[in-house]
Amino acid sequence: MAQLPPAPDDLAFASVVLRCDRIVMALADPSYVPYYHFHIHNTQGAELGHINFRVGDTEHIRKVAGHIGYAIHSEQRGNGYAAQACEAIRPWVRHFYDEVWITCDPQNIASRRTIEKLDTRYVDTIDIPEHEKQYQLGTRQKCRYRWRV
């Protein structure tokens, strides 16, 4: 895959600001794709977590990782920051796709609520293929959503 363009430095929504920390190129495994890694900050500059935007279309993206992945520090959860970060990254994602996959573990109710706040479309809950690393680590299913950006 060709080199990814630099990420913009003005991605923000409501009370969050995204700062691109790095662009990670694809690993040797062909199912993995390059991605942008952003730190999520509040408007005062405190770090709240991170969000990744994966650029590529593989079985791994469609069934396990999704195009968008996020994590909020435990002490910052419950404030809607993950959904705000997704809205902040949305204009950048639009440069690449009209729709993206977002996945989560079925038992992760907070992540499911975040995804549903984005006005996504639930597609299904699937069994993770046995060859996937997450399967080896104990994850057996993923809920899959399509997000029209």
Secondary structure, DSSP 8 states (H G I E B T S, - for coil): --------S--EETTEEEEEEEEE---SSTT---EEEEEEEETTS-EEEEEEEE----HHIIIII-SEEEEE-GGGTTSSHHHHHHHHHHHHHHTT-SEEEEEE-TT-HHHHHHHHHTT-EEEEEEE--TTSHHHHTT--EEEEEEEE-
